[in-house]
Amino acid sequence: MLSQKISSESIARKTKGFSVIASPLNPVKLELIVAFIVGGLFWLLLIGLDINDFLQVVLLWFYGIASMVWIIFRTKQISGKAFKTQNNYDDESS
């Protein structure tokens, strides 16, 4: 009887794999990964074009700033929605 109770309260999971609680920022994480991959491909393209080094740096800088602004915009947008949802939930529960 005691062994059954201990095994049912065991920390180990019976399911295989690793899972993470869903976050509202998961789409932003995916977009950040895409921005890194596209930035790397853009850098390789610029190396292949054999243009002026200063122009390569300026173009990569512009891409980096544009990606940063996009990620900040999306993060604020999603966190604002999550904050409104949380406030609505708090208002309904009280």
N, C-alpha and C positions, 0 to 999 in steps of 0.2 A: 504494500500500500504506500509506504513512504517512498519507495523507489519510483513509483508511478508519478507521484506528486513532484519529485525532483526533476524527472525527465520532462514533464510538461512545462516546468518553469525554466527549462534550460535556455541559455542565451543563444546557443547555436541554432541556426535556421535549417529547416528541412529542404528549402528550395535552394537551388544552385544559382550562382551568379551574384553580381553586385548591383545594388539598386540605390538610388539617391532620391530623396524627396523632391518632387517636381517644384521648380522655382519659376516665378513669373519672369525672371531674367534669362531663362534658357534661350529664347530667341536671340537675345542680345549676344550671348556667348557664341552662338552659332554664327552670327553676323561678324563677330570679331575674328573668328577663325577664318571665315571667308575673306575678310579684309587682309589678313596676314598672307594667305595663299595668293590672292590676286596681287598684292604688293610684291611678293617674291617673283611672281611671273612677270610683272611689269618691270622689275629691276633687271631680270634676265633679258627681256625684250630690249630695254635701253642699252644694255651691254652689247647686244647683237647689232644694234643700229649704228654703232660706232659714231656717235655724235659727240659734241663738245662735253667735257666732264662737268663744267659748270652748269650746262643745260640739263644734264642728267640729274645732278643734285637738286636743281630747282624743281624739276618735274616730280622727282621722288618726294621732295618736301611738300609740294602741292598735294600729291596723293595722300601723304601722311596726315596733313592738316584736314583735308576733306574727310578722310576716314575717321579721324578723331572727332570732328564735329558731328558726323553722322551717328557714331556710337554714343556720344553724349546726348544727342537729341533723342535717340531711341530709348536710352536708359531713363531719361527724365519722363518721357511719354509713358513708358510701362510702369515706372515707379509711381507716377501720378495716378494712374488707373488703379494700381494695387492699394495705394493710400486711400483713394475714394471708396474702394470696395471695403477696406478695413473699417473706415469710418461709418459706412452704411451698416455693416455688421454690428459694430459697437452700439450704434443708435437703436437698432432693432432689439438687441439683447437686453438693453437697460429699460 
